[in-house]
Amino acid sequence: MATEFKKNHAQVCESWRLLGAVNRAAYLQAAIPRLALLTGDVNKAKRLFNHLLSAAPSLDEVHRMTGATGESNDLYMTARGKTMVIGSESARTMAVLGQLLAALLTGNEVILHCPSQAEMSDEAAKVLYEIGVSDDVLSVANDSQTITLLYIDRLAQVAVAGSNSEVQAISQELANTDGILTQVISVTDMDGMSEMLTPDYLHRFVTERVKTINTTAIGGNASLLELGTD
């Protein structure tokens, strides 16, 4: 049963990734009004959240690159993988939810950890479940210690909202973990949310891949190779 659960979980997360950013944005758009209500500044939150979702078409772009004769090379972006969104003690709700939306928009599996705002976390998750985000894709982990969660196997990135010292402490702890390199995506500007307004913000949640097709093979695409780069 455990093996079957893991298989189904992986399939659901993969389906979310393959949905595409534009289609994911359509789901998330429906959640914005209710998520904004949790922040205490509805209009500002709506502007921020809509700004993030407006980038969806660019995330789905595929760029054809010059390659050798007889092959095509397409560059595209895809989710990095398991992502933890952490709201530290000093984090404002808007920053946490902005990071959460960014992680979901880019197709990642997300674990939300904001123990100082547990009620908000549960309500945000409820809203997202109701608009179609699976509980395989989004889970809330406020009962566990932050330091324990940072050692989760194959954790690709941690999106932290909080002070510089809180972000630094989490970064230092992650440096001690084994396995894959875990990226830290920080938001420390709790007033202006300036980090989330930069052109490359959402790109930090994705990785580039190149799909190469041998166009001279029988059927035109008999040989297919995908390479990922971080």
N, C-alpha and C positions, 0 to 999 in steps of 0.2 A: 504493500500500500504506500509506503514511504517513497519508493522508487517511482511509482505511478504519479504520486503527488508532485514530485520534483519535475517529472516529465511534463505534466500538464502546466505547471507553473512556468516552466521555460517556454512552452509553446505560446502561452498567453502573452508573456513579455515580448517574445519575438513578433507576435502579431501586432502588438502596439508599436514596435519599432518599424515594422514594414508598412504601417498605415500611411506614413508620410506626414510631414509637418503641417501641411495645409489641412489635412483631414483631422489631425490631432487638435489643431487650433479651433476647428469647428466645434468639437466637443467642449474644449476648455472655455470658449467664448460664453457658453451658456452658464458657466459657473461664476463669471466675473461679478455680476451684481451682488450675489450672496457673499462671495469672498470679500468684496470691498466693504461690506457692512461690518466685517469682523475687525477692521483696521482702525476705526475711529475717525477716518478722513476719507469718506466715500469717493468724493470727486478726484482727489489726488491718486487714490488707489486705482480707480478706473482708468485714469490716464496712463499710469505706469503699466498696468496689466495689459491694456490695449496696445501700448507701444511694443511690448514684448511679443504679443501674438501677431502684430503686423509684419514681423520679420519672417513669418512662416514660409512664404514663397521663395525667399532667398535660400532657405535651408534645404529646399527640395531641388535646387538647381543642379544640373549635371553639366560639366564642362568637358568638351571633347578636346583631347590633347593630341599633338602631333606624335605619331609613332612610326614604326617601321612599315614598309610596304607590306600589305597583307594582314594588317591587324588594326583594330580600333582600341583606343584607350580613353576611358571615361573616368573623370575625377568627380567624386560625390562625397557628401558628408553623412555620417551615420552616428547613432548613439554610442557613447563610450561604454555604457554598461551600468552596473549596480552603483547607485548614487545615494549618498546620505545627505539630507538637508538638515542642518543643525541650527537651531535658534538658541544662542547663548543667553545668559542672564540679562545682558543689557540690550538684547535684540528687540526691535520693534516688530510688531505683527506684520506690517506692510513689507518689510525687508524679507522676513521668513517666507511669506506667501509669494513674493516675487521670485525668490530663488526656487520655490516649489514649482511654480508655473513654468519657469525656464527649464527645469530638469525634465518635467513631463512633456513640454512642447518639443524638446529635442529627442524624445523617444526613449528615455532611460527608465529603468526600473528604479523606484524611489522609496527610500525609507525616511520618514519624517521623525525627527527627534527634537522636541522642544519642551522639555519637562517643566520649565517655568511658566509655560502657557499650555498646559495639558488640555484644558477645556477647549481652547481655540483650535488646537491640533485635531482633536476628535471631530469638532464641528466642520473644519475645513475638509477633512477626509470624507465625512458624511456627504457634504455637498458634491465632492468630486465623484464619489461612488454613484450618487443619484443621477449624474449626467453621463455616466457610462464608463468611467475609469474603473478597471477591475481592481479588486483587493489583492490580486497577484502583482499588479503593477505598482500599486501604492499601499504601503503599510505604515502604521504608526508604532513607534517603539519608545514610549516614554517611561516604561517600567524598568528598563535596563539602564545601567550606568554608561555614561558617554564613553569612558575609557574602554569598556568591554566591547561596545559597538564598533569602535575604531579598528578592532582586530577581526572583524568579519571577513571571511574568505572572499577573495576576488572583489574587493571594494575598489571601484575604479576612480571615484572622486568624492570629495566632501565639500558641499556648499555651505559655508559658515556665515551667519549673520551675527555680528557682535562687535566688541571693541578690538583694537589692535592686539592687546595683550591676550584676549580670549582666543583670537585666531592664531596667534603665535604658539600658545600652549597646545592647541590641537595639532598644529603643523609639526611641532616637536615630537608629540606622541606618535603621529603617523610615521615619522622618520625612523622610529624604532620597530615598526612592524615588518614582517617578512612578506615575501611574495611580490606581487606586481606593484609598481610605483603608483601611489594614490595621489591624485592631483587635488589641490585645495583651491576653491573658488570663493573668495571672500567679499563680503559687503560690510564695510565699517562706517559708511556715511549714513547714519540713521535719519538724518534730516532731508538731504537731497537725493539719496539713493543714486549717487552719481555713477557708481560702478556699473549699475544696470543700464545706464544710458549710453555707454560707450559702444562703438560699432562692433567690437569683437567680443562683447560679453557672451552672447549665446554660443559663439564658436568655441568657447572654453568647455562647453558641455558635450561637444561632438569630436569625432576623429575623422580624418580623411581616409578614403579608400580609392583605389584605382581598379577598375574592371577592364580587363584586356580580353578581347575576342579575336580569335584567328579567323579572319574573314575569307581566307583562301581554302579553308578546310571544307570537306564535304558537308553540304547543308549550310555553310556560311558561318557556323558558330560551334563547330564540334569541339574546339578547345577553349576552355574558359578558365581564367585565373583571376583571383581577386587578392590584392595586396593591401594590408592596412598599415597606416603610419600614424603615430601619435605626435 
